[in-house]
């Protein structure tokens, strides 16, 4: 059975990125045939890597989750027990149930499970950083005069 190919729109939504930024990143990585947000991608893993997203294979990997959550193996195994996910010590591929629970756990710690980056849980904290911004005028500063109707 073949899988449906993902559109640029869906990939951008999953990455929490602007569609235009995703298109530019993909063009930089050699996707010349992609022109529209509704276009479907052939090699989704290559596109996900270009955007800094985890591939499906990486999401199933024990080592990926250990690095995302910054845990040693013993800590990770105890976390899986806490999440009620039985797994043997030799297994390196996680079951589907474990992946969904680990995604939830990563979000609790303020980490986006797909990108592996820290996310701000409070929008106001992002807005407060905007007050530190100072506008710099480049070049000469000239006073403007508005035109009147006759001009």
C-alpha positions in Angstrom: 0.0 0.0 0.0 1.4 3.4 -0.9 1.3 6.3 1.5 -0.2 9.6 0.6 2.5 12.2 0.0 2.5 15.1 2.3 1.9 18.6 1.0 4.2 21.6 1.8 1.3 23.1 3.8 1.1 20.0 6.1 4.8 19.9 6.5 5.0 23.6 7.4 2.2 23.2 9.9 3.9 20.3 11.6 7.2 22.3 11.7 5.4 25.4 13.0 7.0 27.4 10.2 5.8 29.9 7.7 4.9 28.3 4.3 7.2 30.7 2.4 10.1 29.9 4.7 9.6 26.1 4.1 9.4 26.7 0.3 12.7 28.6 0.4 14.4 26.0 2.5 13.3 23.2 0.2 14.4 25.2 -2.9 17.8 25.6 -1.2 18.0 21.8 -0.7 17.3 21.1 -4.4 13.5 20.7 -4.6 13.2 22.7 -7.8 9.9 21.0 -8.8 8.1 22.3 -5.7 6.4 25.6 -6.5 3.1 25.7 -4.6 2.1 25.0 -0.9 -0.3 22.3 -2.2 2.4 20.5 -4.1 3.2 17.0 -2.7 6.7 15.9 -1.8 8.4 12.7 -3.1 11.2 12.3 -0.6 9.6 13.4 2.7 12.5 12.3 4.8 15.0 14.5 2.9 12.5 17.4 3.3 12.1 16.8 7.0 15.9 16.8 7.5 16.2 20.0 5.5 13.7 21.7 7.8 15.3 20.3 11.0 12.5 17.8 11.7 12.8 14.3 13.0 12.0 11.6 10.5 9.6 8.7 11.3 12.5 6.4 11.9 14.2 8.8 14.3 11.0 9.1 16.3 11.0 5.3 16.8 14.6 5.4 18.0 15.5 5.1 21.7 18.7 7.2 21.2 16.7 10.1 19.6 14.4 10.4 22.6 17.4 10.1 25.0 19.1 13.0 23.3 15.9 15.1 23.1 15.0 14.6 26.8 18.7 14.8 27.8 18.6 11.5 29.7 21.0 8.6 30.3 19.8 5.1 29.5 18.8 4.2 33.0 16.9 7.4 33.4 15.1 6.9 30.1 14.1 3.3 31.0 12.7 4.5 34.4 10.8 7.2 32.5 9.3 4.5 30.2 8.2 2.5 33.3 6.7 5.7 34.7 4.8 6.2 31.5 3.6 2.5 31.6 5.5 1.4 28.5 7.1 -2.0 29.0 10.3 -2.4 27.0 13.2 -4.8 27.2 16.8 -3.5 27.6 17.9 -4.7 24.2 15.1 -3.0 22.2 16.2 0.1 20.3 12.9 0.7 18.5 10.0 2.0 20.4 6.4 0.9 20.1 3.8 3.4 18.9 2.3 3.8 22.3 5.7 4.9 23.7 6.2 7.5 21.0 2.9 9.3 21.7 3.6 9.3 25.4 7.1 10.5 25.0 5.8 13.3 22.7 3.5 14.3 25.5 6.3 14.2 28.1 8.6 16.3 25.9 5.8 18.9 25.6 5.5 19.0 29.4 9.2 19.8 29.5 8.8 22.6 27.0 10.4 20.7 24.1 8.9 20.3 20.7 9.2 16.6 20.0 9.4 17.0 16.3 12.1 19.7 16.1 13.8 18.9 19.4 13.9 22.6 20.2 12.7 24.4 23.3 9.3 26.1 22.9 7.9 28.9 24.9 4.7 27.9 26.7 3.8 31.5 27.4 3.1 33.9 24.4 3.6 36.9 26.7 7.1 35.9 27.5 7.9 36.2 23.7 6.1 39.5 23.5 8.1 40.9 26.5 11.3 40.3 24.5 10.0 42.7 21.9 10.4 45.6 24.4 14.2 45.2 24.3 14.2 46.0 20.6 15.4 49.4 19.6 14.9 50.8 16.1 18.1 52.0 14.5 17.9 54.5 11.6 20.4 53.7 9.0 21.6 56.7 6.9 20.4 60.2 7.4 17.3 61.1 9.3 15.2 63.6 7.5 12.0 65.2 8.7 9.1 64.4 6.4 6.5 66.9 5.1 3.0 65.7 4.2 1.5 66.7 0.9 -1.6 68.7 0.8 -4.5 68.2 -1.7 -3.3 70.9 -4.1 0.2 69.4 -4.4 
